């Protein structure tokens, strides 16, 4: 009879240990799945920084304006503008698109929502010129959606 009691205790103990182990395995699987989902979502929404060079100018735009209000370049040297829209397509004013344009050099680039676009041009005369976004937020009349391109000789 004593042997039978010990067997019941051992069986009950093994069953409880098995339940705890199963719970831990289940929690581990859930945490691993959530971790993988986090990595995949991060890579999908946050693109890695692109390499820059002396002639590449990175500019971000959102509903609050450009992150740079003044840009200096050299006359006769090609310049690449990489414009990144920080806004999503749910914005009713412009749909999340942004533009970087300078009329005097006939240059314009439009970045789609949460994307980047590039354009390359060579400024051929020194001076101070206005760059702007005319898609949203009051367009070129809005001081935060415009800035100065200074071309030095």
N, C-alpha and C positions, 0 to 999 in steps of 0.2 A: 504494500500500500504506500509506503514512504517513497518507493522507487517511482510509482505512478504520479505522486504529487510533484516530485522533482522533474519528471518528464513534462508535465503540464506547465511548470514554471519556465523551463527551458524553451519549450515551444512558444509560450506567450512572449518571452523575452526576445526570441528570434523574430517573431512576427512584428513586434514593436520596432526592433532594430531595422527590419526590412522596410517598414513603413517610413521611418525616418530617412533611410538611405534613398528610397524612391522620391520622397519630398525634395531632398537635396539635389538629386539628379534632375528632377523636373525644374526646380528653380535655376539650376545651372544652365539648362537648355534655354529657358526663357531669357536669362541674362545674356547668353551668347547670341541669341537671335536678335534681341534689342540692340546689342552692340554692333552687329553686322548691319542692321537697318540704319543705325546712326551713321556709320561710315559711308554707306551707299548714298544716303540722303545728303550728307555733307559734301561728298564729291560731286553730286548732281547740281547742288545749288551754289556752291562756293568754288568757283574756278581758281586754280592756282595762279599766282601772280605771273605775268608774262615777263620775259627778260627785257630789259631796257638798254638802250644805247644812247650815246650823246645826241643823236639826231632824232630820237623817238621821244615824243612828249605824250605822257599819259594824262588824260583829262577825264574826270568823272562828272556826270551831271545827274541831278535829281530835281524834284519839284522845287527845291530850295536854291537851285542855281548850279553854276560851275564850281569845282573845287579850286580852280586857279582863275584869278581875275586879271593876271598879267603874265604874258609869255614873251621871252626875248629869244630872237633867232638872228642868224647872220645872213646878210644878203648873198644870193648866189649859191647857198648851200641847201641841198634838199632836206626837207623836214617831213617827218611822218607824224601825223596826229593819230593817236589811238584813243577814240572816244568810247567811254563806257557809260551806258545808261544804268543807273542804280534803281530805277523805278520798274514796277511790274505793269503788266498790261491792264490792270484793273483801274488805272487812273483815267478819269473821264476827260481830262484836259491833255490831249496829245496821245493818249493810250500807252503811256510809258516810253514813247520814243523821244529821243533828243537829237539835236542837230548841232554841228559846229561849222560855221560858215564865215568866210571873209570875201566880200564882194570884189574888192580890188584885185584879188588873185584868182577869181573865179573858182573858188574851192568850197566844197560843201560835202559833209559826210553825215549820215544819219545812223544812229545806233538804235537797234530794236530793243524792246524791253529786256532788262537783265542780260544784255549782250554788249559786245564791243564791235566797233567797225573802225577801219583805218583808211586814211588817205595820205598821199604823199604829194607835195608840191614844192616848188623852188621859188621863194620870194625874190623878185628881180629888181626891187627898188626900196631903198631905206625909207623909214618913216614909221608913224604910229597909225595902226589900223584897228578897226573895231571887229571883234569876232562876236558871234551871237547864235542863239537858238531861236528860231522863229516858229517852232512847232507848238509850243505850249507856254503856259505861265505868263502870258502877256507879251511874249515874243521879245524882239530886240528892244522894245520900249522899257522892259523890266531890267533894272540895273543888275540884278543877280543872274540874269540870263544873257549877259554880255560881258565883254572884257576887252583888254588891249593886247594887240599883237604888235610888239616893238621889233622892227627889223633894223638891225644895226649895220652900218656900212663898213 
